[in-house]
Amino acid sequence: MTEPDVASSDATNISMSCVRDGDDYVLNGQKWWSSGAGDPRCAVYIVMVNTPDENRSKHQQHSQVIVDAKTSGIEVLRPMQVYGHDDAPHGHMHIKFDNVRVPAENLLLGEGRGFEISQGRLGPGRIHHCMRAIGQAERALEMMCKRSMQREAFGKRLAQLGANFDIIANCRMETEQARLLCLKAAWVMDQGDARAAAPWISQIKVVAPLMALKVIDEAVQMYGAQGISQDTSLARAWTHVRTLRLADGPDAVHRRQVARAELKKYTQEKV
């Protein structure tokens, strides 16, 4: 399989070719994890492309362009699977663009403004991801508590066995801590300074999925084999939240941003 034009944790590596030709742009390359492209209702793609210019900065080398999904030269190669699930009908597709011609007027804002557009979406989007992760943790904790009070083993309710009191208490406290950090990040963002909000958004983007994974995992443990089966929502929730540690930036990138913001308080040097 040809390596897709994907950047992983460094989006400046996006290399999908986009070349001006008269009144059109011509696109060549591949994209994977194109979320939503598998839905039959998906009629339009917004594609991040490489439009290099040595006179622009590192983060002004990319653009975004609107592409009709039925344009000649587009081939959907396969649905990507997330822990064995293809997420149909939504789907995260691997798509090939072979000399796809797009009207120049479909370019969004102008050449070199792709990252500007992305960052305008990613901040609120990351907070929304975290809100949903906290909601999934809340649901898992509810399921864990109900299970621990309704199920018996060795003559006792599960809640009274082992360290389950401590486990439930810790899950409650850690959920509330993450919720408060999420609210703080949202509040800072609402003040209108995206640069000031960035490290707070990075903090919750790391904290919320890690917390939710722990709570969901403890709920799975309380359910035993049923917890990893299709008979509860827990297995599906775990795979979703585990994926979130990669979506919109992996943990390591966000930790780096948090550390840089912290270190800048104590030096005039570039961090």
N, C-alpha and C positions, 0 to 999 in steps of 0.2 A: 504494500500500500504506500503510495506517495505521501511524503510528509506534508501535512496541511500547513498553510500559512498562518500559524498560530503562535502567539507570543508568550503564553504561560504567564509567569509572574512579572515579566517585563514587557509591557504592551508596546514599547517603542520598537520591538523586534518584528511587529506585524509587517509582512513583506508583500501582501497581495498587490500586484501591479495594477496601476490605474493611469493610463496614458491618454492625453488629449489628442483627438484626431478630428479636426474640423469642428463640427457642432456636437460631437459626441466625446464621451470617455470610453475607452476600451479596457475591460477588466479581465485579468487572467490570474488564476490561482485557485486555492481551495480553502474552504472554511469548515471547521467542525464545531460541535456544540452550538449550533445555530438554533437556539431555543425557540420553540413555537413554529418552526418551519415545517414540522410534520403535520400540523393541523390543516385539514382541507380548506379551512376558511382563510388561511394565510395567503394573502395576495401580493404583499409588498415586503421586501427586505430592506433594512437599513444596514449598509455594508461599510465597515471600516477598511480603508484602503491606504496604500502607500503612495504619496505624491511628493517625492523628495525635491528639496530646493536648498542648495548650500547657503543661501542667504537667510534662511529661517533657522530658528533654534531647534534643539532636539525634539521638543514636544510640539513642534509646528510642522512636522514632516508627514502628517497623516490627515486624511479628510474622511468625511462620511457622505455617502451617496445613496439616494433612493433607487431601488431596482424593482421593476415589475417581476414577480416570481415566474411569469410565463415567458420571459424574454428568451430568445433563441440563444443557445450556448450554455444554459444552466442545466446541470444534471445533479439530481439528488442521489448520492452514492449509497448511503446507508443511514439507518438510525443509530445513534450512539446509545449504548446501554449504561445505565447507572446501577451498579451492583446487580447486574443481570436483568434489570427492567428497562424496557424501551420507552417508557413514559408515554405510550400512545393514548389518545391521538395527538397530544401536544407535541411531543417528540423533540429531540435535540439532534438535528441532522448534520451529516457530513456532505457538503455541497461543493461541486466543482464548477468553476466559471471558465469557459473556454471562448475567448474573444467575444465576450458579452458587451454589446454596444448599448450605452446608456446616454440619453440626451444630457448635454452639459448643464442644462438648467436644473437637473435633478441633484446637483451638488448642494449640500446643505451649508449655508452661511458663506462658504468660500474655501479655497484650498488652504490647507494647513490648520484648520480649526476643528479637526476631529477630536482631539483631546479636550478642547474647551467644551464641546458638546457633551462628551462622555462624563466629564467631571460634574457637569450640571445635573446629571441623572444619578451618578453613583452615590453621592452623599446621602440624599433621601432614600435611595434604593437600599443602601446598606442598613440604614436604621429600620426600614420596613422589614428586611430579612430578619433582623434581630428581634423585632417585636413578635414576629411569627414564631421564632425559635423559643422565645420566652413563653408564648402561648402553648406551644407543644410540650414544654417542660411542665407547665401548669396542668395540662391534661394528663400527662404521664404520672404526675404526683397524685392527682385525684384517683387515677386507676390503681396506683400502688396502695394508697390508703384503704380504698374499698376492698381490694383483694386481701390485704393483711388483716382486715377485720372479719371477712366472710369465710376465709379458708382456714382450715385447721390441719395441723400435722403434729404427730407425737403428743396428741391430747391437748394441744394449746392452739390458740389463734396465732397466725404467722407473725403478727405484730409483736407478740410476746417472746418470740424466738430469736436467739442470737443477738445481733446488734441492731435489730430493725427499728427500735425507737430512735437510736442515734442517726441511723441512715435517713429516716423520714424527717427528723429535725434538721439535719444538715441540708437536705434537699430543699426544704422550705426556706431556710435562711439564705442559701446561695441563689435561689430563684429571686428572692426579694432584692438581694444585692445587685443582681444583674438588671432587674427592672428599674431600680433607681439610677444606675449608670446609663441605661438607655434613655430615661427621661432627661438626664443631665445633657447627654449628647444632643437630643432633640431640642432642648431649650437653647443651648449654645448656637445650634444651627439657626434657630428662629431669630436670633439677634442680628442675622444678616451678614456675618463675617465668615465666609467659607473657610478662609485660612485658619482662623481661630477654632473653628468647629472640627477641622480635619483630625487632629490627634484624639479628640473625644470620640469621634466616629470610629477611628481605628481601634480604640480601646474596647468599645462595646462589640465591635465586629469579631474580636478575639474572644472576649469573655462570654458572650451569649451562647454561641454554639458549643463551646467547651462545657459550660454549665448544663445546657440542655442535653448534651450527649450523656453526661454523668447521670442526670435524673432519669432519662429514658432507660439507660442501662440498668439502673437499680430497679426500675419498674419491671423490666424484662426478667431480672433475677427473681423478683417476687412471684412472677407468673410461671417460672420454670419453662418447660418445653413449649407451653402454649404461647409464651411471650415472643418466641422466634418464629412462630407460625403465622399463617394468614388469618387466624381466628381473632387476633387483636390488631390494633393499629400501630403497635409499638415497633415492630420490625420496619415497617414502612417509614415511620417517623425517624427512626435511627438513621436509615440510609439518607433521608432528606437532609437531616441536620449534619451528618458527617460530610456530605457533599458541600454544605454551606461553608465549611472550613477552607474550601478552595474557591468557591464562587465569589466574584467581585474582590479578588485578591486573597492569597493564602495568608495564614497566620503570621508567617515569618516576615512578610512584607509589611503588614500592619504593625507588628512589634517594632520593626525598624523605624517606622514613621513616629511611633510613640517615643522611642528612645531618642531619636534626633530632636524632636520637639523639646524633650526634657533637657538634653545636653546643651541646646542653644541658649538656655537661660544662664549658662555659666561660662560662655566663651564667645569671642568675636570671630573666631575662626570658622571656616566652613566645616560642617559635620557630615 
